[in-house]
Amino acid sequence: MAIQTDCTDKEQVDVEEVVKELGGLDFCHNNAGICINAPAEEMTYEQWLKVININQY
């Protein structure tokens, strides 16, 4: 089951939809990330931080 979610918006991150659809939750694996398509030597510090910090939540 896949649910499109903006993981930077905590209001959208809700397992209740999964529980409702499947009748319970025994295991949950969440994987989120972003990619900025730029060579490392051309990436700005702000772009690098955005990629690294996306998974802090």
mmCIF entry with sequence, helices, sheets and N, C-alpha, C, O atoms, coordinates in Angstrom:
data_MODEL
# 
_entry.id   MODEL 
# 
_entity.id                         1 
_entity.type                       polymer 
_entity.pdbx_number_of_molecules   1 
# 
_entity_poly.entity_id                      1 
_entity_poly.type                           'polypeptide(L)' 
_entity_poly.nstd_linkage                   no 
_entity_poly.nstd_monomer                   no 
_entity_poly.pdbx_seq_one_letter_code       MAIQTDCTDKEQVDVEEVVKELGGLDFCHNNAGICINAPAEEMTYEQWLKVININQY 
_entity_poly.pdbx_seq_one_letter_code_can   MAIQTDCTDKEQVDVEEVVKELGGLDFCHNNAGICINAPAEEMTYEQWLKVININQY 
_entity_poly.pdbx_strand_id                 A 
# 
loop_
_entity_poly_seq.entity_id 
_entity_poly_seq.num 
_entity_poly_seq.mon_id 
_entity_poly_seq.hetero 
1 1  MET n 
1 2  ALA n 
1 3  ILE n 
1 4  GLN n 
1 5  THR n 
1 6  ASP n 
1 7  CYS n 
1 8  THR n 
1 9  ASP n 
1 10 LYS n 
1 11 GLU n 
1 12 GLN n 
1 13 VAL n 
1 14 ASP n 
1 15 VAL n 
1 16 GLU n 
1 17 GLU n 
1 18 VAL n 
1 19 VAL n 
1 20 LYS n 
1 21 GLU n 
1 22 LEU n 
1 23 GLY n 
1 24 GLY n 
1 25 LEU n 
1 26 ASP n 
1 27 PHE n 
1 28 CYS n 
1 29 HIS n 
1 30 ASN n 
1 31 ASN n 
1 32 ALA n 
1 33 GLY n 
1 34 ILE n 
1 35 CYS n 
1 36 ILE n 
1 37 ASN n 
1 38 ALA n 
1 39 PRO n 
1 40 ALA n 
1 41 GLU n 
1 42 GLU n 
1 43 MET n 
1 44 THR n 
1 45 TYR n 
1 46 GLU n 
1 47 GLN n 
1 48 TRP n 
1 49 LEU n 
1 50 LYS n 
1 51 VAL n 
1 52 ILE n 
1 53 ASN n 
1 54 ILE n 
1 55 ASN n 
1 56 GLN n 
1 57 TYR n 
# 
_struct_asym.id          A 
_struct_asym.entity_id   1 
# 
loop_
_struct_conf.conf_type_id 
_struct_conf.id 
_struct_conf.pdbx_PDB_helix_id 
_struct_conf.beg_label_comp_id 
_struct_conf.beg_label_asym_id 
_struct_conf.beg_label_seq_id 
_struct_conf.pdbx_beg_PDB_ins_code 
_struct_conf.end_label_comp_id 
_struct_conf.end_label_asym_id 
_struct_conf.end_label_seq_id 
_struct_conf.pdbx_end_PDB_ins_code 
_struct_conf.beg_auth_comp_id 
_struct_conf.beg_auth_asym_id 
_struct_conf.beg_auth_seq_id 
_struct_conf.end_auth_comp_id 
_struct_conf.end_auth_asym_id 
_struct_conf.end_auth_seq_id 
_struct_conf.pdbx_PDB_helix_class 
_struct_conf.details 
_struct_conf.pdbx_PDB_helix_length 
HELX_P HELX_P1 AA1 GLU A 16 ? LEU A 22 ? GLU A 16 LEU A 22 1 ? 7 
HELX_P HELX_P2 AA2 TYR A 45 ? ASN A 53 ? TYR A 45 ASN A 53 1 ? 9 
# 
_struct_conf_type.id          HELX_P 
_struct_conf_type.criteria    ? 
_struct_conf_type.reference   ? 
# 
loop_
_atom_site.group_PDB 
_atom_site.id 
_atom_site.type_symbol 
_atom_site.label_atom_id 
_atom_site.label_alt_id 
_atom_site.label_comp_id 
_atom_site.label_asym_id 
_atom_site.label_entity_id 
_atom_site.label_seq_id 
_atom_site.pdbx_PDB_ins_code 
_atom_site.Cartn_x 
_atom_site.Cartn_y 
_atom_site.Cartn_z 
_atom_site.occupancy 
_atom_site.B_iso_or_equiv 
_atom_site.pdbx_formal_charge 
_atom_site.auth_seq_id 
_atom_site.auth_comp_id 
_atom_site.auth_asym_id 
_atom_site.auth_atom_id 
_atom_site.pdbx_PDB_model_num 
ATOM 1   N N  . MET A 1 1  ? 0.846  -1.168 0.000   1.00 0.00 ? 1  MET A N  1 
ATOM 2   C CA . MET A 1 1  ? 0.000  0.000  0.000   1.00 0.00 ? 1  MET A CA 1 
ATOM 3   C C  . MET A 1 1  ? 0.893  1.233  0.000   1.00 0.00 ? 1  MET A C  1 
ATOM 4   O O  . MET A 1 1  ? 1.796  1.340  0.830   1.00 0.00 ? 1  MET A O  1 
ATOM 5   N N  . ALA A 1 2  ? 0.660  2.139  -0.894  1.00 0.00 ? 2  ALA A N  1 
ATOM 6   C CA . ALA A 1 2  ? 1.421  3.385  -0.959  1.00 0.00 ? 2  ALA A CA 1 
ATOM 7   C C  . ALA A 1 2  ? 0.454  4.558  -0.862  1.00 0.00 ? 2  ALA A C  1 
ATOM 8   O O  . ALA A 1 2  ? -0.604 4.562  -1.490  1.00 0.00 ? 2  ALA A O  1 
ATOM 9   N N  . ILE A 1 3  ? 0.827  5.527  -0.086  1.00 0.00 ? 3  ILE A N  1 
ATOM 10  C CA . ILE A 1 3  ? 0.010  6.722  0.081   1.00 0.00 ? 3  ILE A CA 1 
ATOM 11  C C  . ILE A 1 3  ? 0.908  7.922  -0.206  1.00 0.00 ? 3  ILE A C  1 
ATOM 12  O O  . ILE A 1 3  ? 1.922  8.121  0.463   1.00 0.00 ? 3  ILE A O  1 
ATOM 13  N N  . GLN A 1 4  ? 0.535  8.711  -1.193  1.00 0.00 ? 4  GLN A N  1 
ATOM 14  C CA . GLN A 1 4  ? 1.316  9.900  -1.506  1.00 0.00 ? 4  GLN A CA 1 
ATOM 15  C C  . GLN A 1 4  ? 1.174  10.906 -0.382  1.00 0.00 ? 4  GLN A C  1 
ATOM 16  O O  . GLN A 1 4  ? 0.063  11.288 -0.014  1.00 0.00 ? 4  GLN A O  1 
ATOM 17  N N  . THR A 1 5  ? 2.305  11.334 0.160   1.00 0.00 ? 5  THR A N  1 
ATOM 18  C CA . THR A 1 5  ? 2.316  12.216 1.312   1.00 0.00 ? 5  THR A CA 1 
ATOM 19  C C  . THR A 1 5  ? 3.483  13.188 1.211   1.00 0.00 ? 5  THR A C  1 
ATOM 20  O O  . THR A 1 5  ? 4.579  12.808 0.798   1.00 0.00 ? 5  THR A O  1 
ATOM 21  N N  . ASP A 1 6  ? 3.252  14.417 1.581   1.00 0.00 ? 6  ASP A N  1 
ATOM 22  C CA . ASP A 1 6  ? 4.342  15.383 1.720   1.00 0.00 ? 6  ASP A CA 1 
ATOM 23  C C  . ASP A 1 6  ? 4.877  15.211 3.132   1.00 0.00 ? 6  ASP A C  1 
ATOM 24  O O  . ASP A 1 6  ? 4.267  15.683 4.091   1.00 0.00 ? 6  ASP A O  1 
ATOM 25  N N  . CYS A 1 7  ? 6.015  14.537 3.262   1.00 0.00 ? 7  CYS A N  1 
ATOM 26  C CA . CYS A 1 7  ? 6.537  14.224 4.597   1.00 0.00 ? 7  CYS A CA 1 
ATOM 27  C C  . CYS A 1 7  ? 7.056  15.451 5.334   1.00 0.00 ? 7  CYS A C  1 
ATOM 28  O O  . CYS A 1 7  ? 7.396  15.362 6.513   1.00 0.00 ? 7  CYS A O  1 
ATOM 29  N N  . THR A 1 8  ? 7.121  16.591 4.659   1.00 0.00 ? 8  THR A N  1 
ATOM 30  C CA . THR A 1 8  ? 7.511  17.816 5.355   1.00 0.00 ? 8  THR A CA 1 
ATOM 31  C C  . THR A 1 8  ? 6.312  18.492 6.015   1.00 0.00 ? 8  THR A C  1 
ATOM 32  O O  . THR A 1 8  ? 6.471  19.479 6.734   1.00 0.00 ? 8  THR A O  1 
ATOM 33  N N  . ASP A 1 9  ? 5.113  17.961 5.771   1.00 0.00 ? 9  ASP A N  1 
ATOM 34  C CA . ASP A 1 9  ? 3.881  18.496 6.368   1.00 0.00 ? 9  ASP A CA 1 
ATOM 35  C C  . ASP A 1 9  ? 3.359  17.472 7.362   1.00 0.00 ? 9  ASP A C  1 
ATOM 36  O O  . ASP A 1 9  ? 2.748  16.480 6.966   1.00 0.00 ? 9  ASP A O  1 
ATOM 37  N N  . LYS A 1 10 ? 3.594  17.702 8.652   1.00 0.00 ? 10 LYS A N  1 
ATOM 38  C CA . LYS A 1 10 ? 3.240  16.678 9.647   1.00 0.00 ? 10 LYS A CA 1 
ATOM 39  C C  . LYS A 1 10 ? 1.747  16.382 9.696   1.00 0.00 ? 10 LYS A C  1 
ATOM 40  O O  . LYS A 1 10 ? 1.350  15.328 10.193  1.00 0.00 ? 10 LYS A O  1 
ATOM 41  N N  . GLU A 1 11 ? 0.919  17.277 9.197   1.00 0.00 ? 11 GLU A N  1 
ATOM 42  C CA . GLU A 1 11 ? -0.520 17.017 9.132   1.00 0.00 ? 11 GLU A CA 1 
ATOM 43  C C  . GLU A 1 11 ? -0.840 15.896 8.135   1.00 0.00 ? 11 GLU A C  1 
ATOM 44  O O  . GLU A 1 11 ? -1.864 15.226 8.267   1.00 0.00 ? 11 GLU A O  1 
ATOM 45  N N  . GLN A 1 12 ? 0.018  15.693 7.156   1.00 0.00 ? 12 GLN A N  1 
ATOM 46  C CA . GLN A 1 12 ? -0.202 14.638 6.159   1.00 0.00 ? 12 GLN A CA 1 
ATOM 47  C C  . GLN A 1 12 ? 0.357  13.285 6.608   1.00 0.00 ? 12 GLN A C  1 
ATOM 48  O O  . GLN A 1 12 ? -0.006 12.253 6.043   1.00 0.00 ? 12 GLN A O  1 
ATOM 49  N N  . VAL A 1 13 ? 1.213  13.279 7.592   1.00 0.00 ? 13 VAL A N  1 
ATOM 50  C CA . VAL A 1 13 ? 1.838  12.039 8.056   1.00 0.00 ? 13 VAL A CA 1 
ATOM 51  C C  . VAL A 1 13 ? 0.950  11.447 9.148   1.00 0.00 ? 13 VAL A C  1 
ATOM 52  O O  . VAL A 1 13 ? 1.025  11.839 10.312  1.00 0.00 ? 13 VAL A O  1 
ATOM 53  N N  . ASP A 1 14 ? 0.119  10.508 8.752   1.00 0.00 ? 14 ASP A N  1 
ATOM 54  C CA . ASP A 1 14 ? -0.883 9.962  9.661   1.00 0.00 ? 14 ASP A CA 1 
ATOM 55  C C  . ASP A 1 14 ? -1.121 8.499  9.307   1.00 0.00 ? 14 ASP A C  1 
ATOM 56  O O  . ASP A 1 14 ? -1.537 8.195  8.189   1.00 0.00 ? 14 ASP A O  1 
ATOM 57  N N  . VAL A 1 15 ? -0.865 7.602  10.233  1.00 0.00 ? 15 VAL A N  1 
ATOM 58  C CA . VAL A 1 15 ? -1.049 6.175  9.959   1.00 0.00 ? 15 VAL A CA 1 
ATOM 59  C C  . VAL A 1 15 ? -2.500 5.734  10.076  1.00 0.00 ? 15 VAL A C  1 
ATOM 60  O O  . VAL A 1 15 ? -2.823 4.592  9.746   1.00 0.00 ? 15 VAL A O  1 
ATOM 61  N N  . GLU A 1 16 ? -3.373 6.607  10.533  1.00 0.00 ? 16 GLU A N  1 
ATOM 62  C CA . GLU A 1 16 ? -4.782 6.237  10.705  1.00 0.00 ? 16 GLU A CA 1 
ATOM 63  C C  . GLU A 1 16 ? -5.411 5.745  9.403   1.00 0.00 ? 16 GLU A C  1 
ATOM 64  O O  . GLU A 1 16 ? -6.245 4.840  9.429   1.00 0.00 ? 16 GLU A O  1 
ATOM 65  N N  . GLU A 1 17 ? -5.028 6.323  8.268   1.00 0.00 ? 17 GLU A N  1 
ATOM 66  C CA . GLU A 1 17 ? -5.567 5.875  6.985   1.00 0.00 ? 17 GLU A CA 1 
ATOM 67  C C  . GLU A 1 17 ? -5.173 4.428  6.705   1.00 0.00 ? 17 GLU A C  1 
ATOM 68  O O  . GLU A 1 17 ? -5.980 3.644  6.205   1.00 0.00 ? 17 GLU A O  1 
ATOM 69  N N  . VAL A 1 18 ? -3.947 4.084  7.026   1.00 0.00 ? 18 VAL A N  1 
ATOM 70  C CA . VAL A 1 18 ? -3.469 2.710  6.829   1.00 0.00 ? 18 VAL A CA 1 
ATOM 71  C C  . VAL A 1 18 ? -4.204 1.757  7.765   1.00 0.00 ? 18 VAL A C  1 
ATOM 72  O O  . VAL A 1 18 ? -4.663 0.697  7.338   1.00 0.00 ? 18 VAL A O  1 
ATOM 73  N N  . VAL A 1 19 ? -4.319 2.124  9.029   1.00 0.00 ? 19 VAL A N  1 
ATOM 74  C CA . VAL A 1 19 ? -5.014 1.296  10.011  1.00 0.00 ? 19 VAL A CA 1 
ATOM 75  C C  . VAL A 1 19 ? -6.461 1.078  9.587   1.00 0.00 ? 19 VAL A C  1 
ATOM 76  O O  . VAL A 1 19 ? -6.977 -0.036 9.675   1.00 0.00 ? 19 VAL A O  1 
ATOM 77  N N  . LYS A 1 20 ? -7.108 2.127  9.132   1.00 0.00 ? 20 LYS A N  1 
ATOM 78  C CA . LYS A 1 20 ? -8.499 2.027  8.695   1.00 0.00 ? 20 LYS A CA 1 
ATOM 79  C C  . LYS A 1 20 ? -8.625 1.093  7.488   1.00 0.00 ? 20 LYS A C  1 
ATOM 80  O O  . LYS A 1 20 ? -9.530 0.260  7.432   1.00 0.00 ? 20 LYS A O  1 
ATOM 81  N N  . GLU A 1 21 ? -7.718 1.238  6.532   1.00 0.00 ? 21 GLU A N  1 
ATOM 82  C CA . GLU A 1 21 ? -7.770 0.425  5.301   1.00 0.00 ? 21 GLU A CA 1 
ATOM 83  C C  . GLU A 1 21 ? -7.458 -1.047 5.568   1.00 0.00 ? 21 GLU A C  1 
ATOM 84  O O  . GLU A 1 21 ? -8.107 -1.931 5.008   1.00 0.00 ? 21 GLU A O  1 
ATOM 85  N N  . LEU A 1 22 ? -6.470 -1.310 6.419   1.00 0.00 ? 22 LEU A N  1 
ATOM 86  C CA . LEU A 1 22 ? -6.000 -2.679 6.631   1.00 0.00 ? 22 LEU A CA 1 
ATOM 87  C C  . LEU A 1 22 ? -6.519 -3.325 7.903   1.00 0.00 ? 22 LEU A C  1 
ATOM 88  O O  . LEU A 1 22 ? -6.324 -4.523 8.106   1.00 0.00 ? 22 LEU A O  1 
ATOM 89  N N  . GLY A 1 23 ? -7.171 -2.562 8.756   1.00 0.00 ? 23 GLY A N  1 
ATOM 90  C CA . GLY A 1 23 ? -7.725 -3.137 9.978   1.00 0.00 ? 23 GLY A CA 1 
ATOM 91  C C  . GLY A 1 23 ? -6.738 -3.240 11.116  1.00 0.00 ? 23 GLY A C  1 
ATOM 92  O O  . GLY A 1 23 ? -7.063 -3.826 12.148  1.00 0.00 ? 23 GLY A O  1 
ATOM 93  N N  . GLY A 1 24 ? -5.554 -2.699 10.972  1.00 0.00 ? 24 GLY A N  1 
ATOM 94  C CA . GLY A 1 24 ? -4.547 -2.727 12.028  1.00 0.00 ? 24 GLY A CA 1 
ATOM 95  C C  . GLY A 1 24 ? -3.183 -2.450 11.438  1.00 0.00 ? 24 GLY A C  1 
ATOM 96  O O  . GLY A 1 24 ? -3.032 -2.298 10.226  1.00 0.00 ? 24 GLY A O  1 
ATOM 97  N N  . LEU A 1 25 ? -2.201 -2.386 12.302  1.00 0.00 ? 25 LEU A N  1 
ATOM 98  C CA . LEU A 1 25 ? -0.837 -2.110 11.862  1.00 0.00 ? 25 LEU A CA 1 
ATOM 99  C C  . LEU A 1 25 ? 0.110  -2.947 12.694  1.00 0.00 ? 25 LEU A C  1 
ATOM 100 O O  . LEU A 1 25 ? 0.236  -2.741 13.901  1.00 0.00 ? 25 LEU A O  1 
ATOM 101 N N  . ASP A 1 26 ? 0.782  -3.901 12.046  1.00 0.00 ? 26 ASP A N  1 
ATOM 102 C CA . ASP A 1 26 ? 1.751  -4.747 12.732  1.00 0.00 ? 26 ASP A CA 1 
ATOM 103 C C  . ASP A 1 26 ? 3.175  -4.247 12.522  1.00 0.00 ? 26 ASP A C  1 
ATOM 104 O O  . ASP A 1 26 ? 4.036  -4.427 13.383  1.00 0.00 ? 26 ASP A O  1 
ATOM 105 N N  . PHE A 1 27 ? 3.414  -3.628 11.392  1.00 0.00 ? 27 PHE A N  1 
ATOM 106 C CA . PHE A 1 27 ? 4.750  -3.166 11.051  1.00 0.00 ? 27 PHE A CA 1 
ATOM 107 C C  . PHE A 1 27 ? 4.623  -1.969 10.121  1.00 0.00 ? 27 PHE A C  1 
ATOM 108 O O  . PHE A 1 27 ? 3.746  -1.942 9.258   1.00 0.00 ? 27 PHE A O  1 
ATOM 109 N N  . CYS A 1 28 ? 5.477  -0.997 10.290  1.00 0.00 ? 28 CYS A N  1 
ATOM 110 C CA . CYS A 1 28 ? 5.441  0.180  9.429   1.00 0.00 ? 28 CYS A CA 1 
ATOM 111 C C  . CYS A 1 28 ? 6.872  0.563  9.067   1.00 0.00 ? 28 CYS A C  1 
ATOM 112 O O  . CYS A 1 28 ? 7.715  0.752  9.944   1.00 0.00 ? 28 CYS A O  1 
ATOM 113 N N  . HIS A 1 29 ? 7.135  0.674  7.780   1.00 0.00 ? 29 HIS A N  1 
ATOM 114 C CA . HIS A 1 29 ? 8.443  1.130  7.302   1.00 0.00 ? 29 HIS A CA 1 
ATOM 115 C C  . HIS A 1 29 ? 8.213  2.386  6.488   1.00 0.00 ? 29 HIS A C  1 
ATOM 116 O O  . HIS A 1 29 ? 7.572  2.347  5.438   1.00 0.00 ? 29 HIS A O  1 
ATOM 117 N N  . ASN A 1 30 ? 8.729  3.482  6.964   1.00 0.00 ? 30 ASN A N  1 
ATOM 118 C CA . ASN A 1 30 ? 8.599  4.752  6.259   1.00 0.00 ? 30 ASN A CA 1 
ATOM 119 C C  . ASN A 1 30 ? 9.952  5.112  5.672   1.00 0.00 ? 30 ASN A C  1 
ATOM 120 O O  . ASN A 1 30 ? 10.979 5.009  6.344   1.00 0.00 ? 30 ASN A O  1 
ATOM 121 N N  . ASN A 1 31 ? 9.948  5.530  4.430   1.00 0.00 ? 31 ASN A N  1 
ATOM 122 C CA . ASN A 1 31 ? 11.172 5.932  3.776   1.00 0.00 ? 31 ASN A CA 1 
ATOM 123 C C  . ASN A 1 31 ? 10.881 7.174  2.953   1.00 0.00 ? 31 ASN A C  1 
ATOM 124 O O  . ASN A 1 31 ? 10.035 7.153  2.060   1.00 0.00 ? 31 ASN A O  1 
ATOM 125 N N  . ALA A 1 32 ? 11.574 8.235  3.251   1.00 0.00 ? 32 ALA A N  1 
ATOM 126 C CA . ALA A 1 32 ? 11.356 9.478  2.517   1.00 0.00 ? 32 ALA A CA 1 
ATOM 127 C C  . ALA A 1 32 ? 12.696 10.139 2.258   1.00 0.00 ? 32 ALA A C  1 
ATOM 128 O O  . ALA A 1 32 ? 13.643 9.986  3.028   1.00 0.00 ? 32 ALA A O  1 
ATOM 129 N N  . GLY A 1 33 ? 12.755 10.856 1.192   1.00 0.00 ? 33 GLY A N  1 
ATOM 130 C CA . GLY A 1 33 ? 13.976 11.580 0.882   1.00 0.00 ? 33 GLY A CA 1 
ATOM 131 C C  . GLY A 1 33 ? 13.773 12.436 -0.347  1.00 0.00 ? 33 GLY A C  1 
ATOM 132 O O  . GLY A 1 33 ? 12.759 12.336 -1.036  1.00 0.00 ? 33 GLY A O  1 
ATOM 133 N N  . ILE A 1 34 ? 14.731 13.258 -0.603  1.00 0.00 ? 34 ILE A N  1 
ATOM 134 C CA . ILE A 1 34 ? 14.697 14.089 -1.798  1.00 0.00 ? 34 ILE A CA 1 
ATOM 135 C C  . ILE A 1 34 ? 16.054 14.011 -2.479  1.00 0.00 ? 34 ILE A C  1 
ATOM 136 O O  . ILE A 1 34 ? 17.042 13.587 -1.880  1.00 0.00 ? 34 ILE A O  1 
ATOM 137 N N  . CYS A 1 35 ? 16.087 14.418 -3.715  1.00 0.00 ? 35 CYS A N  1 
ATOM 138 C CA . CYS A 1 35 ? 17.320 14.450 -4.484  1.00 0.00 ? 35 CYS A CA 1 
ATOM 139 C C  . CYS A 1 35 ? 17.376 15.767 -5.240  1.00 0.00 ? 35 CYS A C  1 
ATOM 140 O O  . CYS A 1 35 ? 16.414 16.152 -5.905  1.00 0.00 ? 35 CYS A O  1 
ATOM 141 N N  . ILE A 1 36 ? 18.480 16.437 -5.137  1.00 0.00 ? 36 ILE A N  1 
ATOM 142 C CA . ILE A 1 36 ? 18.727 17.621 -5.956  1.00 0.00 ? 36 ILE A CA 1 
ATOM 143 C C  . ILE A 1 36 ? 19.768 17.200 -6.983  1.00 0.00 ? 36 ILE A C  1 
ATOM 144 O O  . ILE A 1 36 ? 20.903 16.878 -6.634  1.00 0.00 ? 36 ILE A O  1 
ATOM 145 N N  . ASN A 1 37 ? 19.383 17.205 -8.223  1.00 0.00 ? 37 ASN A N  1 
ATOM 146 C CA . ASN A 1 37 ? 20.263 16.722 -9.289  1.00 0.00 ? 37 ASN A CA 1 
ATOM 147 C C  . ASN A 1 37 ? 21.312 17.761 -9.645  1.00 0.00 ? 37 ASN A C  1 
ATOM 148 O O  . ASN A 1 37 ? 21.162 18.530 -10.595 1.00 0.00 ? 37 ASN A O  1 
ATOM 149 N N  . ALA A 1 38 ? 22.366 17.761 -8.863  1.00 0.00 ? 38 ALA A N  1 
ATOM 150 C CA . ALA A 1 38 ? 23.493 18.650 -9.109  1.00 0.00 ? 38 ALA A CA 1 
ATOM 151 C C  . ALA A 1 38 ? 24.762 17.920 -8.688  1.00 0.00 ? 38 ALA A C  1 
ATOM 152 O O  . ALA A 1 38 ? 24.765 17.218 -7.677  1.00 0.00 ? 38 ALA A O  1 
ATOM 153 N N  . PRO A 1 39 ? 25.826 18.077 -9.444  1.00 0.00 ? 39 PRO A N  1 
ATOM 154 C CA . PRO A 1 39 ? 27.096 17.488 -9.006  1.00 0.00 ? 39 PRO A CA 1 
ATOM 155 C C  . PRO A 1 39 ? 27.484 18.024 -7.630  1.00 0.00 ? 39 PRO A C  1 
ATOM 156 O O  . PRO A 1 39 ? 27.244 19.194 -7.332  1.00 0.00 ? 39 PRO A O  1 
ATOM 157 N N  . ALA A 1 40 ? 28.068 17.196 -6.810  1.00 0.00 ? 40 ALA A N  1 
ATOM 158 C CA . ALA A 1 40 ? 28.404 17.591 -5.439  1.00 0.00 ? 40 ALA A CA 1 
ATOM 159 C C  . ALA A 1 40 ? 29.228 18.871 -5.401  1.00 0.00 ? 40 ALA A C  1 
ATOM 160 O O  . ALA A 1 40 ? 29.031 19.714 -4.526  1.00 0.00 ? 40 ALA A O  1 
ATOM 161 N N  . GLU A 1 41 ? 30.142 19.015 -6.339  1.00 0.00 ? 41 GLU A N  1 
ATOM 162 C CA . GLU A 1 41 ? 30.998 20.199 -6.319  1.00 0.00 ? 41 GLU A CA 1 
ATOM 163 C C  . GLU A 1 41 ? 30.264 21.482 -6.749  1.00 0.00 ? 41 GLU A C  1 
ATOM 164 O O  . GLU A 1 41 ? 30.784 22.584 -6.576  1.00 0.00 ? 41 GLU A O  1 
ATOM 165 N N  . GLU A 1 42 ? 29.052 21.331 -7.310  1.00 0.00 ? 42 GLU A N  1 
ATOM 166 C CA . GLU A 1 42 ? 28.260 22.490 -7.719  1.00 0.00 ? 42 GLU A CA 1 
ATOM 167 C C  . GLU A 1 42 ? 27.075 22.772 -6.793  1.00 0.00 ? 42 GLU A C  1 
ATOM 168 O O  . GLU A 1 42 ? 26.430 23.815 -6.898  1.00 0.00 ? 42 GLU A O  1 
ATOM 169 N N  . MET A 1 43 ? 26.798 21.836 -5.891  1.00 0.00 ? 43 MET A N  1 
ATOM 170 C CA . MET A 1 43 ? 25.662 21.996 -4.989  1.00 0.00 ? 43 MET A CA 1 
ATOM 171 C C  . MET A 1 43 ? 25.967 23.077 -3.965  1.00 0.00 ? 43 MET A C  1 
ATOM 172 O O  . MET A 1 43 ? 27.069 23.134 -3.420  1.00 0.00 ? 43 MET A O  1 
ATOM 173 N N  . THR A 1 44 ? 24.984 23.936 -3.707  1.00 0.00 ? 44 THR A N  1 
ATOM 174 C CA . THR A 1 44 ? 25.167 24.956 -2.684  1.00 0.00 ? 44 THR A CA 1 
ATOM 175 C C  . THR A 1 44 ? 25.023 24.327 -1.301  1.00 0.00 ? 44 THR A C  1 
ATOM 176 O O  . THR A 1 44 ? 24.472 23.236 -1.151  1.00 0.00 ? 44 THR A O  1 
ATOM 177 N N  . TYR A 1 45 ? 25.522 25.027 -0.314  1.00 0.00 ? 45 TYR A N  1 
ATOM 178 C CA . TYR A 1 45 ? 25.395 24.550 1.060   1.00 0.00 ? 45 TYR A CA 1 
ATOM 179 C C  . TYR A 1 45 ? 23.926 24.426 1.458   1.00 0.00 ? 45 TYR A C  1 
ATOM 180 O O  . TYR A 1 45 ? 23.546 23.479 2.146   1.00 0.00 ? 45 TYR A O  1 
ATOM 181 N N  . GLU A 1 46 ? 23.103 25.381 1.027   1.00 0.00 ? 46 GLU A N  1 
ATOM 182 C CA . GLU A 1 46 ? 21.670 25.344 1.335   1.00 0.00 ? 46 GLU A CA 1 
ATOM 183 C C  . GLU A 1 46 ? 21.000 24.126 0.704   1.00 0.00 ? 46 GLU A C  1 
ATOM 184 O O  . GLU A 1 46 ? 20.154 23.491 1.334   1.00 0.00 ? 46 GLU A O  1 
ATOM 185 N N  . GLN A 1 47 ? 21.371 23.790 -0.544  1.00 0.00 ? 47 GLN A N  1 
ATOM 186 C CA . GLN A 1 47 ? 20.813 22.603 -1.199  1.00 0.00 ? 47 GLN A CA 1 
ATOM 187 C C  . GLN A 1 47 ? 21.237 21.340 -0.455  1.00 0.00 ? 47 GLN A C  1 
ATOM 188 O O  . GLN A 1 47 ? 20.422 20.441 -0.248  1.00 0.00 ? 47 GLN A O  1 
ATOM 189 N N  . TRP A 1 48 ? 22.487 21.266 -0.058  1.00 0.00 ? 48 TRP A N  1 
ATOM 190 C CA . TRP A 1 48 ? 22.995 20.093 0.658   1.00 0.00 ? 48 TRP A CA 1 
ATOM 191 C C  . TRP A 1 48 ? 22.250 19.925 1.974   1.00 0.00 ? 48 TRP A C  1 
ATOM 192 O O  . TRP A 1 48 ? 21.843 18.817 2.325   1.00 0.00 ? 48 TRP A O  1 
ATOM 193 N N  . LEU A 1 49 ? 22.068 21.042 2.714   1.00 0.00 ? 49 LEU A N  1 
ATOM 194 C CA . LEU A 1 49 ? 21.335 20.974 3.979   1.00 0.00 ? 49 LEU A CA 1 
ATOM 195 C C  . LEU A 1 49 ? 19.902 20.505 3.774   1.00 0.00 ? 49 LEU A C  1 
ATOM 196 O O  . LEU A 1 49 ? 19.382 19.740 4.586   1.00 0.00 ? 49 LEU A O  1 
ATOM 197 N N  . LYS A 1 50 ? 19.260 20.948 2.705   1.00 0.00 ? 50 LYS A N  1 
ATOM 198 C CA . LYS A 1 50 ? 17.886 20.536 2.431   1.00 0.00 ? 50 LYS A CA 1 
ATOM 199 C C  . LYS A 1 50 ? 17.811 19.017 2.256   1.00 0.00 ? 50 LYS A C  1 
ATOM 200 O O  . LYS A 1 50 ? 16.904 18.377 2.788   1.00 0.00 ? 50 LYS A O  1 
ATOM 201 N N  . VAL A 1 51 ? 18.753 18.443 1.520   1.00 0.00 ? 51 VAL A N  1 
ATOM 202 C CA . VAL A 1 51 ? 18.789 16.988 1.309   1.00 0.00 ? 51 VAL A CA 1 
ATOM 203 C C  . VAL A 1 51 ? 19.043 16.261 2.623   1.00 0.00 ? 51 VAL A C  1 
ATOM 204 O O  . VAL A 1 51 ? 18.360 15.283 2.929   1.00 0.00 ? 51 VAL A O  1 
ATOM 205 N N  . ILE A 1 52 ? 20.001 16.719 3.391   1.00 0.00 ? 52 ILE A N  1 
ATOM 206 C CA . ILE A 1 52 ? 20.365 16.060 4.647   1.00 0.00 ? 52 ILE A CA 1 
ATOM 207 C C  . ILE A 1 52 ? 19.271 16.191 5.701   1.00 0.00 ? 52 ILE A C  1 
ATOM 208 O O  . ILE A 1 52 ? 18.972 15.229 6.408   1.00 0.00 ? 52 ILE A O  1 
ATOM 209 N N  . ASN A 1 53 ? 18.677 17.366 5.808   1.00 0.00 ? 53 ASN A N  1 
ATOM 210 C CA . ASN A 1 53 ? 17.712 17.631 6.877   1.00 0.00 ? 53 ASN A CA 1 
ATOM 211 C C  . ASN A 1 53 ? 16.315 17.085 6.634   1.00 0.00 ? 53 ASN A C  1 
ATOM 212 O O  . ASN A 1 53 ? 15.502 17.094 7.558   1.00 0.00 ? 53 ASN A O  1 
ATOM 213 N N  . ILE A 1 54 ? 16.000 16.615 5.448   1.00 0.00 ? 54 ILE A N  1 
ATOM 214 C CA . ILE A 1 54 ? 14.639 16.156 5.145   1.00 0.00 ? 54 ILE A CA 1 
ATOM 215 C C  . ILE A 1 54 ? 14.225 14.982 6.034   1.00 0.00 ? 54 ILE A C  1 
ATOM 216 O O  . ILE A 1 54 ? 13.033 14.797 6.276   1.00 0.00 ? 54 ILE A O  1 
ATOM 217 N N  . ASN A 1 55 ? 15.155 14.203 6.515   1.00 0.00 ? 55 ASN A N  1 
ATOM 218 C CA . ASN A 1 55 ? 14.823 13.023 7.304   1.00 0.00 ? 55 ASN A CA 1 
ATOM 219 C C  . ASN A 1 55 ? 14.946 13.243 8.808   1.00 0.00 ? 55 ASN A C  1 
ATOM 220 O O  . ASN A 1 55 ? 15.027 12.270 9.559   1.00 0.00 ? 55 ASN A O  1 
ATOM 221 N N  . GLN A 1 56 ? 14.962 14.479 9.264   1.00 0.00 ? 56 GLN A N  1 
ATOM 222 C CA . GLN A 1 56 ? 15.049 14.740 10.692  1.00 0.00 ? 56 GLN A CA 1 
ATOM 223 C C  . GLN A 1 56 ? 13.729 14.550 11.411  1.00 0.00 ? 56 GLN A C  1 
ATOM 224 O O  . GLN A 1 56 ? 13.714 14.487 12.641  1.00 0.00 ? 56 GLN A O  1 
ATOM 225 N N  . TYR A 1 57 ? 12.641 14.457 10.708  1.00 0.00 ? 57 TYR A N  1 
ATOM 226 C CA . TYR A 1 57 ? 11.337 14.390 11.349  1.00 0.00 ? 57 TYR A CA 1 
ATOM 227 C C  . TYR A 1 57 ? 10.926 12.995 11.679  1.00 0.00 ? 57 TYR A C  1 
ATOM 228 O O  . TYR A 1 57 ? 9.844  12.783 12.225  1.00 0.00 ? 57 TYR A O  1 
# 
